[in-house]
Structures are given as structure tokens and as C-alpha cells.
Amino acid sequence: VQLQASGGGLVQAGGSLRLSCAASGRIFSSAVMGWFRQAPGADREFVALIRWGTGSTYYADSVKGRFTISRDKAENTVFLQMNSLKPEDTAIYYCAKDSDWGTVVAGKATNWGQGTQVTVSS
């Protein structure tokens, strides 16, 4: 499965962006799709994930209440709706896929897409 992330850009603080991650090939119900981000000079950090089949979600505390992860099974795409953006949300955002929830949270997913840059100006 190949993952293609898109939707990044430059936005003012308080604004919104929606990221997309399109997956090629079949995605099984047990798959877990996640979003991560990496700011300059920082480690990559977990943002959110979703179980493909059930739609169950999990968020990092730093984005809870502001970001929403969702998926469109017909389009084989995962979305990350980001609202109330802050300058500290500035990072390269990556999508990832694995079959294990814990593996994704730990940042050890087997499939990764290329990143998309999100820049939030103050």
C-alpha cells in the first residue's frame, strides 16, 4: 500500500486546514491509519489515528478538541481536519498505516507516506 499525503499549506493562527492521505490498494478493516508530525529540530510525534473498519479514533492531548481524523472508505482516504491552528502546530505532517494500534501510536508503522508541510503564522 502506498500513501500519498496532501493538503498542507500556510495559514494564520486560528485558521483551518484539511489534510488528506490517499491509499493505493486494498485496506483491511483491521488496518490502523495515523497522522504524525515533525517540527524542525524535534522528534516525530503522534497526532491521531483511526481504525479503518470501526472508525474508532485516538488523539494526542495536544490536538484533542481541535483536530478530527476521519476516513472515506469509498475513496480509500484518511483526512485530518485541523481547526484553531497554532504556531506550534507548524510541522511536516505524515500519514502512516499498520495493522496494530499500539504500533502506530509508537510511531513504528510499516507504511509511511511522504510529508506535507503545514505552516501556521502568528
Phi, psi and chi 1 to 4 in degrees:
 res  aa     phi    psi   chi1   chi2   chi3   chi4
   1 VAL       -  128.8  173.9      -      -      -
   2 GLN  -104.6  141.7  -69.1 -172.8  -32.1      -
   3 LEU  -115.9  134.4  -55.0  175.3      -      -
   4 GLN  -125.9  109.6 -179.8   76.5   32.4      -
   5 ALA   -93.0  146.5      -      -      -      -
   6 SER  -156.2  171.7   62.1      -      -      -
   7 GLY   106.4   -4.5      -      -      -      -
   8 GLY   -69.1  170.9      -      -      -      -
   9 GLY   169.7 -168.1      -      -      -      -
  10 LEU  -105.7  130.2  172.7   64.5      -      -
  11 VAL  -143.8  151.8   63.9      -      -      -
  12 GLN   -79.5  154.9  -71.9 -172.2  -31.2      -
  13 ALA   -55.0  137.3      -      -      -      -
  14 GLY    92.6  -11.5      -      -      -      -
  15 GLY   -83.8 -173.3      -      -      -      -
  16 SER  -133.0  152.8  -61.6      -      -      -
  17 LEU  -144.5  153.6  -81.8  175.9      -      -
  18 ARG  -124.3  120.7 -171.7  175.4   82.8  153.9
  19 LEU   -93.3  148.4  -55.1 -176.9      -      -
  20 SER  -124.4  148.0  -60.6      -      -      -
  21 CYS  -134.6  104.8  175.8      -      -      -
  22 ALA   -91.7  131.5      -      -      -      -
  23 ALA  -110.8  135.7      -      -      -      -
  24 SER   -91.0  152.1   64.1      -      -      -
  25 GLY    80.8  176.5      -      -      -      -
  26 ARG   -76.6  141.1 -179.4  178.8  177.1  179.9
  27 ILE  -115.7  122.5  -57.1  177.0      -      -
  28 PHE   -79.2  155.9  -68.3   93.4      -      -
  29 SER   -58.6  -29.6  -65.0      -      -      -
  30 SER   -78.5   -8.4   58.4      -      -      -
  31 ALA   -65.5  149.4      -      -      -      -
  32 VAL  -120.2  125.9  178.4      -      -      -
  33 MET  -110.8  135.0  -52.9  -73.7  -71.4      -
  34 GLY  -133.9  163.1      -      -      -      -
  35 TRP  -119.0  138.8  -74.5   97.3      -      -
  36 PHE  -130.8  166.8  -70.1   77.3      -      -
  37 ARG  -145.8  154.4   65.3 -172.5 -178.6 -173.2
  38 GLN  -139.4  115.4 -173.3  165.9   20.6      -
  39 ALA   -86.8  158.4      -      -      -      -
  40 PRO   -55.7  128.7  -25.5   35.2      -      -
  41 GLY    76.0    4.4      -      -      -      -
  42 ALA  -116.3  164.0      -      -      -      -
  43 ASP   -76.3  156.9  -67.5  -27.8      -      -
  44 ARG   -66.9  137.6 -175.8  172.3   59.5 -165.8
  45 GLU  -128.0  148.2   65.3  170.0  -16.9      -
  46 PHE   -69.4  141.7  166.2   76.8      -      -
  47 VAL  -116.3  -55.5  174.3      -      -      -
  48 ALA  -164.1  158.6      -      -      -      -
  49 LEU  -146.5  164.4   63.6   74.7      -      -
  50 ILE  -145.1  138.0 -173.0  166.0      -      -
  51 ARG   -81.3  126.4  174.5   81.5   69.3 -178.3
  52 TRP   -60.3  -43.8 -170.7 -103.4      -      -
  53 GLY   -75.3  -50.4      -      -      -      -
  54 THR   -89.7  -22.2   63.6      -      -      -
  55 GLY    80.9    7.7      -      -      -      -
  56 SER   -61.8  141.2  -62.0      -      -      -
  57 THR  -126.9  162.8   58.8      -      -      -
  58 TYR  -152.4  138.8  178.7   66.2      -      -
  59 TYR  -129.3  151.2  -63.5   90.5      -      -
  60 ALA   -70.5  147.3      -      -      -      -
  61 ASP   -58.1  -32.3  -72.4  -16.3      -      -
  62 SER   -67.6  -18.8   58.3      -      -      -
  63 VAL  -119.1   -5.7  -53.9      -      -      -
  64 LYS   -58.9  132.3 -157.2  172.7  -66.5 -177.3
  65 GLY    88.5  -13.7      -      -      -      -
  66 ARG  -114.4  -34.7  -60.3 -172.0  -61.8  123.3
  67 PHE  -107.5  146.8  -68.8   10.7      -      -
  68 THR  -133.6  126.4  -58.1      -      -      -
  69 ILE   -99.7  140.3 -171.4  170.3      -      -
  70 SER  -150.0  169.5   61.6      -      -      -
  71 ARG  -140.0  153.0   88.4  -77.2 -164.2 -129.7
  72 ASP  -119.4  105.8 -174.9  -39.4      -      -
  73 LYS   -64.4  -37.1  -69.3 -176.1  175.2 -179.1
  74 ALA   -64.8  -32.6      -      -      -      -
  75 GLU   -98.4   -0.7  -66.0 -172.7    4.5      -
  76 ASN    53.0   44.3 -104.2   22.6      -      -
  77 THR  -132.2  140.7  -59.5      -      -      -
  78 VAL  -110.1  140.8  174.0      -      -      -
  79 PHE  -118.5  153.8  -57.1   98.7      -      -
  80 LEU  -131.3  103.9 -174.9   67.9      -      -
  81 GLN   -85.2  121.1  177.2   67.4   43.7      -
  82 MET  -116.1  114.9  -54.2 -174.5  -65.9      -
  83 ASN  -115.0  164.6  -61.5  -32.5      -      -
  84 SER    49.3   47.5  -58.2      -      -      -
  85 LEU   -64.8  145.7  -77.7  161.6      -      -
  86 LYS  -120.9  156.3  -54.2  174.1 -178.3  179.6
  87 PRO   -55.5  -31.7  -29.6   36.8      -      -
  88 GLU   -72.7   -5.4   51.4  -96.6   43.4      -
  89 ASP   -83.3   -5.9  -66.7  -41.9      -      -
  90 THR   -61.5  124.3  -64.9      -      -      -
  91 ALA  -178.1  171.0      -      -      -      -
  92 ILE   -89.4  128.4  -60.5  175.1      -      -
  93 TYR  -103.6  132.7  -76.8   69.9      -      -
  94 TYR  -121.5  146.2  -59.8   88.3      -      -
  95 CYS  -105.8  155.3   58.0      -      -      -
  96 ALA  -146.8  160.1      -      -      -      -
  97 LYS  -142.1  140.5  173.5 -172.3  170.2  -66.8
  98 ASP  -157.5  177.5 -159.1  -84.8      -      -
  99 SER   -99.6   -8.0   58.4      -      -      -
 100 ASP  -117.9  127.6 -176.9   77.5      -      -
 101 TRP   -58.0  -50.4 -176.0  -76.1      -      -
 102 GLY   -64.2  -35.9      -      -      -      -
 103 THR   -63.9  -39.7  -61.2      -      -      -
 104 VAL   -67.3  -46.3  172.8      -      -      -
 105 VAL   -58.2  -37.4  173.3      -      -      -
 106 ALA   -76.0   -4.4      -      -      -      -
 107 GLY    77.6   22.8      -      -      -      -
 108 LYS  -115.0   29.9  -61.5  179.4  178.7  179.1
 109 ALA   -61.7  153.3      -      -      -      -
 110 THR   -83.5  -27.3   53.0      -      -      -
 111 ASN  -115.9  131.6  -70.4   84.4      -      -
 112 TRP  -131.6  142.7  -69.1   86.1      -      -
 113 GLY   -94.1  173.1      -      -      -      -
 114 GLN   -75.9  161.2   92.4  -65.4   -7.4      -
 115 GLY   -84.9  162.6      -      -      -      -
 116 THR  -129.8  131.8 -175.8      -      -      -
 117 GLN   -81.4  131.3  176.0   71.8   48.9      -
 118 VAL  -119.3  124.7  171.0      -      -      -
 119 THR  -125.0  124.6  -57.0      -      -      -
 120 VAL  -113.9  118.4 -175.9      -      -      -
 121 SER   -93.0  147.9   62.9      -      -      -
 122 SER   -89.8      -   56.8      -      -      -
